[in-house]
């Protein structure tokens, strides 16, 4: 008889015996089961036959198992099952579980346990089988608990601690039981935790597999907090550490790594509770794990041990507060009124002293395993999961409502910003040259406008900061008695006879030479600043002394008083009339061997031959060589250092900055070389974390010396013996609050919160001097907040060297090695973490070395672009205007801080003042662009610069674009945030891009008035064709867009919608699609057109929903680099960002050409063609 039919025959026989016969005919049952077992053991296909689909073999075997009362028959059946389930395990075990096998095994276990003494062989086989089945049965833990099997196993273990043969399967089953949290607690009450500690022992070559399983089971038990507490109370933490150390020392050939890992997992789970962390510290756990991990470092295969040790040490590292008196901003700005609700209201209502409490919580979320190989996409996946909960599901909110929210009477005042819609050009001479080509409507109202204008011109006058024209109070002066400047003198510099302290000047004491005639022209009533200033001016002989002596070179360009002034206003002859008369002192505490720095003049209004030096010092320095400062005007046609300084004078900052940073003064010329994304060195993060842990283990090696502290306003720079670096951030857009020197070449840096807030630490911009050439410095920014960063995926910080600039290379370059971003031991107060307890800050660390002695270097998060830079660029752009360009600059409003918010109008002049041409001019569709609502996203300003320069360009394409559209541009929506070095907020302490639904005219003026412009346009039926807000993205690569689509939002969510709800044309996809074809940095795959609830107050969603602009976008540019296209693998630079701005213009031109904008209501058919979708569904 063939074997397969034989086994079927035997199974049939067994089936017939089931029930009473099984109990009566014990012998037959034994024989039949023994034969089946023999067949299965000797012939592989027999097992396949029994387990094949359609076979009832498993049911028969299980029924027999349930019915038999004979131990031998039971054992035979258990052996059969063991053989069957060992092969092809996954599917077969699944079948066994689905037929109720687990329950039958537990039933037999309970029955067998009542026999005294229970059969050891039976218990062994039952537990072996349960250990195989358990992991595949999701209800295993519950079944075990309900059947009473837990106690049976535990009692069996207690009686057989020396019987390793039986103990092993019991432990294997216990390991599965314990994964159920209820079981773990129940087992703990039953004394199992103590029992396990009896089994876990120091190093031994015997019973290693038993050890491994016991530790796995213990680890699972200790996940329960009650069991962890039990282990701590039982004094087991020092025991675990001692056992771990013993295995670490004895297992020299690393054969038992899994046992060592098991011990660490037990420690990891115990230290999830506060009591466990305390016991770990008391048992000197930090030192034990630090030393053992350090010894493991050379062996790559031991990484799992090092990673787990690192996790435990970081968790147990005592939580510290940031070394700050308060986590609120170091700068105080009192709001005109405080909002009734929201974070700012909370901030103002807090009693002092509660704003930064270390609220330790027991839930030390260790989801953040911080291993070396975490991937960038994990973050995106997390974002994706949370985004799905955030999708807007209210269909009413998904349909744009075309009713502007304010009555037209209120909006009529905005008509004056749209003169081009009513301009008739009747008095305009179209043949005339540029000098007379401006009319009142097209004149460019800026400080450098050369035309007479009937409209008030907003001049950044010298009366900038306060109504009283007084020098800075002498408290600032005490900072350094030898020099009355804000810059500090280095003790290492051989100081000539100390000059008499001069009164440091505030910006408003700087004479604007053009004030006199400006005032008449601009009708601006202003107090006469001349009288106040004349008493402060110096005799010209002092100006000559300056030329002969140079004790200080480099550092900050201090906004000094005029060197020579006369009653007429002593004007320097300059192109474009930009004032240039102030002396520039490029100063530093560092001596450049008495070299005189001279800037050699050429174009762009750079006509200063005044040598730089420390003012008022005696002639000690000798002649010295002449060092040429680059004429940036030749390298950067739109940059003028002198004009920049003038612009700074009209900029209002809360700290009242009186210095200019070199990079903003000299400008930035994009490097010609490529800057690839940095490959992260394996193990770098771990080594940084270990250096942090060393601070706790070797506290005597730590200097802990404060070098810079904005919380000491009178004197932020703290003098030392010249062994340390010097820091400064007191200039426009600067952000650095405190510096603590940790080791000789290591510094902890703390960033300032946004004003009127207690968080948003991300943007930084600061100056460093006093460096040694060749030394590698480590900088740690210790109060970052986001849980991950592109610094982990190839992004570097930016550095600007003044020495390099002077050598003709004025540029920001990507720099830094050993860059990583990880969670640190500084506790984030729940007050600043949205009420969440137990959160930590993150460290962004990088190392760098310096190439030049006596250099001054600047570091920034991204390419800085200040408000004064914008004003300078706008002024220079006006000079590019030809008679064919219609350009107007209005001041949309004043910000809270007293800075003006510029609004630009750019289009082409009509060909003539004939009706047809005027009609074509007025009826061009509008494009509305804005940028820089978030100050830390400086890349948005560089993209905007590219857009503006393209629009003002002379190319035929630019001319066509101007003829096609009227551009309305707000290039900087948040000037105050930019000026004061904020990362995300304005002075109101709020994210302005979350205020669009209901902006407050007093607290959010730029948003209120920009929205009003759009509401006005909607009222007069001239809503823009495209609205785009330029942003930067800190966690993604490439450039991409967010748009708004009902259909795509519904697809992504679970809501049901009728087809009429989903009717929308695909026009919103056209512009991003064109960009993906023409702009190398743009990625269509990263675009999203889903509307989320959390974004309902953003510009993009409000303009889409309330103004009815279908093509309403946010364009996000990476701060890091690209992972596709031509720039794949490269970090992004200003050249690529400006190119993106120009490409955006090109895309608008192509949009116009594709759609024949004669009638831009009917664009749909053509757009769906270029999207390349003939089908109805676009995904």
RODO-519237 format. One record per residue (C-alpha): residue in three letters; x, z, y. Coordinates in steps of 0.2 Angstrom, whole numbers, plus 5000, padded with zeros to 4 digits. Example, Ala and Ser with C-alpha at 12.3 -4.5 7.8 and 13.67 -1.06 7.14 Angstrom:
// residues 2
ALA506250394978/SER506850364995/
END
This chain:
// residues 1179
UNK500050005000/UNK500749955017/UNK501250115027/UNK500050085041/UNK498550075030/UNK499250225021/UNK499350335037/UNK497550275042/UNK496950325024/UNK497750495026/UNK496950515043/UNK495350465036/UNK495550595023/UNK495950725036/UNK494450675046/UNK493250695031/UNK493950875028/UNK493650935046/UNK492451085047/UNK492051195033/UNK493151095020/UNK494751125031/UNK494551315029/UNK494051305010/UNK495351175004/UNK496851245012/UNK498051165000/UNK497450995002/UNK497451005021/UNK499351065019/UNK499750915008/UNK498850785019/UNK499650845035/UNK501350855027/UNK501250675021/UNK500750615038/UNK502150715045/UNK503350635033/UNK502750455037/UNK502950485055/UNK504650555054/UNK505250415042/UNK504350265049/UNK504350235068/UNK502850115067/UNK501750245059/UNK501750335076/UNK501350175085/UNK499850155073/UNK499150325076/UNK499350315095/UNK498850135097/UNK497350095108/UNK495750095099/UNK496450215086/UNK495550385084/UNK497150465076/UNK497350585091/UNK495550645090/UNK495750675072/UNK497350775073/UNK496650885087/UNK495050915078/UNK496050975063/UNK497151085073/UNK495651165081/UNK494751195064/UNK496151255053/UNK496451435050/UNK498051415040/UNK499751445048/UNK500651315038/UNK499351175041/UNK499451225060/UNK501351205060/UNK501251045051/UNK500050975064/UNK501151045078/UNK502650955071/UNK501650795070/UNK501150815088/UNK502950855093/UNK503550695084/UNK502250585092/UNK502450655110/UNK504350645110/UNK504350455109/UNK503550355123/UNK503250515131/UNK502350485147/UNK500850385140/UNK500650475124/UNK500650645133/UNK499350575145/UNK498250535130/UNK498450705123/UNK497950785139/UNK496450675142/UNK495850725124/UNK495850905128/UNK497450945119/UNK498151075131/UNK496551185130/UNK496751185111/UNK498551235111/UNK498151385123/UNK496651425111/UNK497851435096/UNK499151525106/UNK497851665110/UNK497251675092/UNK499051675085/UNK499551815097/UNK498251935089/UNK499151925073/UNK500352065071/UNK501752025071/UNK501451845077/UNK502251705068/UNK503851675077/UNK503951495071/UNK502151465077/UNK502551535094/UNK504151435095/UNK503251265091/UNK501751305102/UNK502851345117/UNK503951195114/UNK502451085114/UNK501651165129/UNK503351135139/UNK503250955135/UNK501350935140/UNK501351055155/UNK502150945168/UNK500950805164/UNK499350905165/UNK498850945183/UNK497651085178/UNK498951165167/UNK499151315178/UNK497351345179/UNK496951325161/UNK498351445156/UNK497751575168/UNK495951565163/UNK496351565144/UNK497451715146/UNK498951625140/UNK500051695154/UNK500151865147/UNK500451805130/UNK502051715135/UNK502651855146/UNK502351985132/UNK503251875120/UNK504751855132/UNK504852045134/UNK504952075116/UNK506251935113/UNK507451945127/UNK508951935114/UNK508151795104/UNK508751645114/UNK507951525102/UNK506151585106/UNK506551635124/UNK507051455129/UNK505351375126/UNK504451525133/UNK505551505149/UNK505151315149/UNK503251355149/UNK503451495162/UNK504351375173/UNK502751265173/UNK501551405175/UNK502451465190/UNK502251305200/UNK500451365202/UNK500551485217/UNK499151595211/UNK499951605194/UNK501651645203/UNK500851795211/UNK499951855196/UNK501551845186/UNK502451935199/UNK501252085198/UNK501652075179/UNK503452115182/UNK504051945178/UNK505251935194/UNK506152085187/UNK506152015170/UNK507051855176/UNK508351955184/UNK508752035167/UNK509051855160/UNK510051785175/UNK511851845172/UNK513651815178/UNK514651665172/UNK514651635153/UNK514851485143/UNK513451535131/UNK511651495133/UNK511951385149/UNK510351285146/UNK509351455145/UNK510151505161/UNK509651345170/UNK507851355164/UNK507751545169/UNK508351505187/UNK507151355189/UNK505751475184/UNK506351615195/UNK506551485210/UNK504751435207/UNK504151615207/UNK505051655223/UNK504151525232/UNK502751655234/UNK503151765248/UNK502551915239/UNK503751885225/UNK505151855238/UNK504752025245/UNK504752095228/UNK506552025225/UNK507152095242/UNK506452265238/UNK507252265221/UNK508952235229/UNK509152075221/UNK509851975236/UNK511652045234/UNK511452025215/UNK511051835217/UNK512551815229/UNK513751905218/UNK513151795203/UNK513251635213/UNK515051685219/UNK515551715201/UNK514851555195/UNK515751465210/UNK517451545205/UNK517351525186/UNK516551345185/UNK518151265190/UNK517751105182/UNK516051095190/UNK515051075173/UNK513751195178/UNK513251125195/UNK511351145191/UNK511551325187/UNK512451355204/UNK511051245213/UNK509751355204/UNK510451515211/UNK510551435228/UNK508751375227/UNK508251555223/UNK509151615239/UNK508351475249/UNK506651535244/UNK506951715247/UNK507651675264/UNK506051595269/UNK505451765273/UNK506051865288/UNK506452015276/UNK507451895265/UNK508451835280/UNK508852005285/UNK509452055267/UNK510451895266/UNK511451935282/UNK511652125277/UNK512352065260/UNK513651955270/UNK512851805263/UNK513451695278/UNK515251725274/UNK514951705255/UNK514051535257/UNK515151475271/UNK516751505261/UNK516151435245/UNK515451285254/UNK517051255262/UNK517951255245/UNK516651135239/UNK516851005253/UNK518250905245/UNK517150865230/UNK515850735234/UNK514750775219/UNK514550955225/UNK513550895240/UNK511950965234/UNK512651135234/UNK513451115251/UNK511751045258/UNK510751185251/UNK512051315257/UNK512051245274/UNK510151245275/UNK510151435270/UNK511451475283/UNK510551385297/UNK508951475292/UNK509751645292/UNK510851615308/UNK510151745320/UNK508951655332/UNK509551665350/UNK508751635367/UNK509451495377/UNK510751575389/UNK509551555404/UNK508651685415/UNK507051575413/UNK506651415404/UNK505751355419/UNK506651235430/UNK508151295440/UNK507351215455/UNK505751285463/UNK504451175471/UNK502851255476/UNK501351145473/UNK500051125487/UNK498751185475/UNK498851225456/UNK497751135444/UNK496451245436/UNK496851205418/UNK498351135408/UNK500151175406/UNK500551195425/UNK499151315427/UNK499851415412/UNK501551415420/UNK500951485436/UNK499851615428/UNK501251685417/UNK501851865421/UNK503751865424/UNK504851885408/UNK503651815395/UNK504151635397/UNK505551635384/UNK505251755370/UNK506051735353/UNK504451735342/UNK505151745325/UNK503851685313/UNK503951705294/UNK503551525291/UNK505251455293/UNK504651275291/UNK506051195281/UNK505351025280/UNK506850975290/UNK508150975276/UNK509350895288/UNK510250805274/UNK511550675279/UNK510550535272/UNK508850555281/UNK508250385286/UNK507550325302/UNK505950265294/UNK505450445289/UNK505150475307/UNK504150325309/UNK503150365293/UNK502750535300/UNK502250455317/UNK501150335307/UNK500250475298/UNK499950565313/UNK499450405322/UNK498150375310/UNK497250545314/UNK497450495332/UNK496550325332/UNK495050315343/UNK493450305333/UNK492150315346/UNK491550135348/UNK490850165365/UNK492550205371/UNK493250055363/UNK492249935374/UNK492949905391/UNK491749965404/UNK491749845419/UNK491149965432/UNK492450035444/UNK492250215446/UNK492250225466/UNK491050155479/UNK491750005488/UNK491650095505/UNK493050215499/UNK494050065492/UNK493949955507/UNK495450045515/UNK496549955502/UNK496149785509/UNK497749805520/UNK498849795505/UNK498049625501/UNK498349525517/UNK498849375506/UNK497049365501/UNK496449335519/UNK497949265527/UNK497649095536/UNK499449065542/UNK498748975558/UNK500149035569/UNK501448995556/UNK502748855559/UNK503048775541/UNK504448665548/UNK505448815555/UNK507048885549/UNK507149055540/UNK507549155556/UNK505749125563/UNK504949105546/UNK504149275545/UNK502449325551/UNK501749495552/UNK501049475535/UNK502549415526/UNK503849515535/UNK504849635524/UNK504549805530/UNK506149895525/UNK507549975535/UNK508549815534/UNK507249695540/UNK507849585554/UNK506249525560/UNK505049605573/UNK503449665565/UNK501849715572/UNK501549825557/UNK502449995556/UNK504049985548/UNK504550135536/UNK506250175541/UNK507250305530/UNK507850395546/UNK509150525547/UNK507850665550/UNK507650665531/UNK507550835524/UNK506950965536/UNK506150975553/UNK507651075560/UNK509250985561/UNK510451125556/UNK511951125545/UNK511851195527/UNK511851385528/UNK513551465526/UNK513151545509/UNK513651375502/UNK515251385511/UNK515751545503/UNK515851445487/UNK517651395492/UNK518451475507/UNK519751345508/UNK518651205511/UNK516951195518/UNK516351065506/UNK515151065491/UNK516550985480/UNK517851115474/UNK519651115475/UNK520651135460/UNK521951275459/UNK523151155451/UNK523251045466/UNK524651095478/UNK523651135493/UNK524351095510/UNK523951225524/UNK522151265521/UNK521051175534/UNK519851275544/UNK518151285535/UNK517051145542/UNK515251165542/UNK514551075527/UNK513250945532/UNK511550925525/UNK510950745524/UNK509850765540/UNK511350795551/UNK512050625547/UNK511950495561/UNK511050335558/UNK511850225570/UNK510350105571/UNK509150245575/UNK508950205594/UNK508350025592/UNK507450055576/UNK506350185585/UNK505750065598/UNK505449935585/UNK504550045573/UNK503550155584/UNK504050305574/UNK504050455585/UNK505550565579/UNK506450705588/UNK508050645596/UNK509350675583/UNK510750625595/UNK510850785605/UNK510950885589/UNK512350775582/UNK513450755597/UNK514050935596/UNK514550905579/UNK515550745581/UNK517450755580/UNK518750685592/UNK519550525586/UNK521250605584/UNK520550685569/UNK520050525562/UNK521850465563/UNK522450625554/UNK521350575540/UNK522250415538/UNK523950495536/UNK523450635524/UNK522650625507/UNK522550795497/UNK521050745488/UNK520550585479/UNK518950555469/UNK517550665464/UNK515950645474/UNK515750545490/UNK515250675501/UNK514050625515/UNK515150675529/UNK514850675548/UNK515250515557/UNK517150505561/UNK516950425578/UNK515350415588/UNK514950365606/UNK513450375616/UNK513050195613/UNK512950225595/UNK514650145591/UNK514050015579/UNK515149935566/UNK514949755565/UNK514049715549/UNK513149585540/UNK511249615537/UNK511349755549/UNK511549885537/UNK512350045545/UNK514050075539/UNK514850195552/UNK515050355542/UNK516750395535/UNK516850405516/UNK517850535508/UNK518150505490/UNK518650685485/UNK519050785470/UNK519950945466/UNK521250835458/UNK522750755466/UNK523250575463/UNK525050595468/UNK524550575487/UNK523950395484/UNK522950335499/UNK521350255492/UNK520850105502/UNK519349985499/UNK519849805504/UNK518449715512/UNK517649545509/UNK515849495508/UNK514249605507/UNK514649705522/UNK516049805516/UNK517149815531/UNK517949985530/UNK519750005532/UNK519550195535/UNK520650285522/UNK519950415512/UNK520550595512/UNK520150775515/UNK519650795533/UNK520450905545/UNK522050945535/UNK523750945543/UNK524850795540/UNK525850845525/UNK525550705513/UNK526750565519/UNK526250385518/UNK525950365499/UNK525450195491/UNK523850115494/UNK522650115480/UNK521349975481/UNK519550025478/UNK518549875471/UNK517549765483/UNK515949785472/UNK515049665483/UNK516049525475/UNK515649585458/UNK513849635462/UNK513049525475/UNK511549645476/UNK512549805478/UNK513249875494/UNK514050045494/UNK513850075512/UNK511950035512/UNK511850145496/UNK512450295506/UNK511250255520/UNK509850245508/UNK510250415501/UNK510150495518/UNK508250445518/UNK507950515500/UNK507150685499/UNK507650795484/UNK507050975480/UNK508851045479/UNK509350945495/UNK510750855487/UNK512250815499/UNK513250715487/UNK513250545480/UNK513850505462/UNK515250375461/UNK514350265448/UNK512850245460/UNK514050215475/UNK515250095466/UNK513850005456/UNK513949945438/UNK514549775432/UNK513949755414/UNK515449745402/UNK515749575394/UNK516149645377/UNK514849685363/UNK514449865360/UNK513949885342/UNK512850015335/UNK513950155328/UNK514050175309/UNK513850365306/UNK515250445297/UNK514750525281/UNK514650715282/UNK514850725301/UNK513250825304/UNK513750945291/UNK515450975298/UNK514651005315/UNK513451135308/UNK514851225299/UNK515851235316/UNK514251315323/UNK514151435309/UNK515951485311/UNK515451555328/UNK514551695319/UNK515851715306/UNK517351715317/UNK516651785334/UNK518351825341/UNK518751635342/UNK517351605354/UNK517751605373/UNK515951605379/UNK516451565397/UNK515151505409/UNK515851365420/UNK514351295429/UNK512651375432/UNK511351305443/UNK510451475442/UNK511751535454/UNK511251425468/UNK512551475481/UNK513951435469/UNK513551335454/UNK515351285450/UNK516351445443/UNK518151435447/UNK519351465432/UNK521251455429/UNK521251265428/UNK521251265409/UNK519351215408/UNK518451055413/UNK517451055429/UNK515651005429/UNK514450945442/UNK512650875443/UNK512150905461/UNK511750725465/UNK510250615464/UNK509550595447/UNK510850725440/UNK510350845426/UNK511450975420/UNK510951155422/UNK512351265414/UNK513951245404/UNK514751375393/UNK516451345386/UNK516451395368/UNK518151345362/UNK519651265371/UNK518951095369/UNK517151125365/UNK515751155378/UNK513851195376/UNK512851105389/UNK511051165394/UNK509851035402/UNK508651075416/UNK506751075413/UNK505750955423/UNK505151035439/UNK503651145437/UNK503751135419/UNK504751235405/UNK505251085394/UNK505550895393/UNK507450915391/UNK508150745387/UNK508850655402/UNK510550705407/UNK511750645420/UNK513350745425/UNK515050735431/UNK516650795422/UNK518450815430/UNK519950915426/UNK520250835409/UNK521850815399/UNK522350645392/UNK522350635373/UNK521350795369/UNK519650775360/UNK518250865368/UNK516650915360/UNK515050925370/UNK513450995363/UNK511850975373/UNK510951125365/UNK509151115371/UNK508450955366/UNK506650955359/UNK506250805349/UNK506350815330/UNK507450665328/UNK508350545340/UNK509150375340/UNK510850465342/UNK510650485323/UNK510550295321/UNK511950215330/UNK511650255349/UNK513050325360/UNK513050415376/UNK513650315392/UNK515250355402/UNK515850295419/UNK517650325423/UNK518050325442/UNK519950275438/UNK519250125429/UNK518150075443/UNK519550085455/UNK520549975444/UNK519149845446/UNK518049895431/UNK516649985438/UNK515550005423/UNK514550115411/UNK515250105394/UNK514550165377/UNK515650305371/UNK515750455359/UNK516150485341/UNK515450605328/UNK513750595336/UNK512350685328/UNK510750765332/UNK510150915322/UNK509051075323/UNK510051225330/UNK509851415331/UNK509151425348/UNK507351475347/UNK506051385357/UNK504751495364/UNK502951465359/UNK502551465377/UNK503551305379/UNK503151235362/UNK501251215364/UNK500951385356/UNK501851345340/UNK502951485334/UNK504551485325/UNK505151315333/UNK506951285337/UNK507851175349/UNK509051035343/UNK510850995347/UNK511450825352/UNK513350835350/UNK514650705353/UNK516550705355/UNK517650605367/UNK519350585374/UNK519950535391/UNK521150395395/UNK521650435413/UNK522450595420/UNK521550655436/UNK520050555432/UNK518250595436/UNK517050535423/UNK515150535422/UNK514050555407/UNK512250495406/UNK510850475393/UNK510550295398/UNK511150185412/UNK510650275428/UNK509550195441/UNK509150305456/UNK507750295469/UNK509150255482/UNK509750115471/UNK507950045471/UNK507850055490/UNK509549965491/UNK509049835479/UNK507449795488/UNK508349785505/UNK509649665497/UNK508249565489/UNK507449535506/UNK509049445510/UNK508749315496/UNK507049265504/UNK506949085508/UNK505549005519/UNK504648955503/UNK504449135497/UNK503049255503/UNK503749425501/UNK503049585508/UNK503449765505/UNK502249895510/UNK502350085508/UNK500850125495/UNK500950305499/UNK502050455501/UNK502450565486/UNK502350755485/UNK504150765489/UNK504050655504/UNK504750495497/UNK503950335500/UNK503250225485/UNK503550045489/UNK502349905484/UNK502949725483/UNK501949565485/UNK502849415479/UNK502149235478/UNK502549065485/UNK502149015503/UNK500748885505/UNK501348715507/UNK500448705524/UNK499048785533/UNK497748655527/UNK496248725520/UNK496648665502/UNK498348745502/UNK497748905509/UNK496348905496/UNK497548875482/UNK498649015489/UNK497249145490/UNK496549105473/UNK498149115463/UNK497849245448/UNK498649415451/UNK499949495440/UNK500149675442/UNK501749765436/UNK502349935437/UNK503850035430/UNK504750205429/UNK503250325428/UNK504450425417/UNK506050455426/UNK507150475410/UNK506650295405/UNK507950215417/UNK507950055406/UNK506250015413/UNK507050005430/UNK508349885424/UNK507049775416/UNK506049775433/UNK507649735442/UNK507849575430/UNK506049535434/UNK506249555453/UNK507849455454/UNK507049315444/UNK505549305455/UNK506649305471/UNK507749165463/UNK508048995468/UNK507748905452/UNK506348785449/UNK505548895436/UNK505549045448/UNK504648925461/UNK503348875449/UNK503049055444/UNK502749105462/UNK501648955464/UNK500649005449/UNK500349185453/UNK500249325466/UNK501349465460/UNK500949645464/UNK502349765459/UNK502549955460/UNK504349965455/UNK504450155454/UNK502850255451/UNK503750415450/UNK505150425464/UNK505150615465/UNK505450635446/UNK506850505447/UNK507750585462/UNK507650765455/UNK508350715438/UNK506750745428/UNK506450665411/UNK504550645411/UNK503650725425/UNK503350715443/UNK503450865455/UNK501750925449/UNK502550965432/UNK501350835424/UNK501650675414/UNK500950545427/UNK500550425413/UNK499250545407/UNK498350555424/UNK497550385425/UNK495850435420/UNK495650555434/UNK497150565446/UNK497150695460/UNK497650615477/UNK498650765482/UNK499550795465/UNK499750625458/UNK499650515474/UNK500650365467/UNK499450355452/UNK497850385463/UNK498350245475/UNK498950115461/UNK497350145452/UNK496350125468/UNK497249955471/UNK496649895454/UNK494849965457/UNK494849875474/UNK495349715465/UNK494049735451/UNK492749765465/UNK493149595474/UNK493149505457/UNK495049485457/UNK495549595443/UNK497349545437/UNK497649425423/UNK499049535416/UNK499449715419/UNK501049775412/UNK501849945414/UNK503749945409/UNK504350095399/UNK505850145388/UNK505650205370/UNK506850345363/UNK506450335345/UNK506250145341/UNK507349995342/UNK507049825351/UNK505849785365/UNK503949775360/UNK502249795368/UNK500749905366/UNK499149825370/UNK497249855367/UNK496149785354/UNK494449845348/UNK494649745332/UNK496349805327/UNK495849985331/UNK494349975320/UNK495349895306/UNK496550035306/UNK495250165306/UNK493850215294/UNK492450175306/UNK491150045301/UNK490649925315/UNK489549775316/UNK490249605319/UNK489549605336/UNK490549755340/UNK492149665335/UNK491849505345/UNK493449485356/UNK494549345359/UNK496349345354/UNK497049315371/UNK497849495371/UNK499149435358/UNK499749275367/UNK500949355379/UNK501849465366/UNK501849315354/UNK502749205368/UNK503949345371/UNK504449355353/UNK504849165353/UNK505849165369/UNK506649345371/UNK507949385358/UNK507749575360/UNK505849565358/UNK505049615341/UNK503249565337/UNK503249665322/UNK503449825332/UNK501949785343/UNK500349875341/UNK498649845349/UNK497750005342/UNK496950125355/UNK497350305351/UNK496450455358/UNK498050535364/UNK498350385375/UNK496650365383/UNK497350425400/UNK498850305400/UNK498950155412/UNK498750035398/UNK497150105391/UNK496250145408/UNK496649975416/UNK495949895400/UNK494450005399/UNK493950035417/UNK494649885426/UNK494249765412/UNK495949685411/UNK496049615393/UNK497949585394/UNK498449765399/UNK500149815391/UNK501449945390/UNK503149855387/UNK504349975379/UNK506249945379/UNK507350035367/UNK508650155374/UNK509650115358/UNK509849935352/UNK509149805341/UNK508949785323/UNK508349605323/UNK508649435332/UNK510249385341/UNK510649565347/UNK510449635329/UNK511649785326/UNK512149795345/UNK511749935358/UNK510749875372/UNK511549855389/UNK510949815407/UNK511249635405/UNK510049625390/UNK508749735399/UNK508849625415/UNK508749465404/UNK507149545396/UNK506449565414/UNK506749375417/UNK506049325400/UNK504449415404/UNK504349305419/UNK504649155408/UNK503349205396/UNK502049215411/UNK502549045416/UNK502248985398/UNK500649075397/UNK500048975413/UNK500648815406/UNK499848845389/UNK498148885397/UNK498048775412/UNK497648915423/UNK496448805434/UNK495048905425/UNK495849055417/UNK494149125410/UNK494348995396/UNK496049025389/UNK495449075372/UNK495648915361/UNK497348875367/UNK497949055365/UNK497349065347/UNK498348895344/UNK499948965349/UNK499749125340/UNK499749015325/UNK498149085317/UNK496848955312/UNK495949095302/UNK494749215310/UNK495749375306/UNK497449405314/UNK498349555306/
END
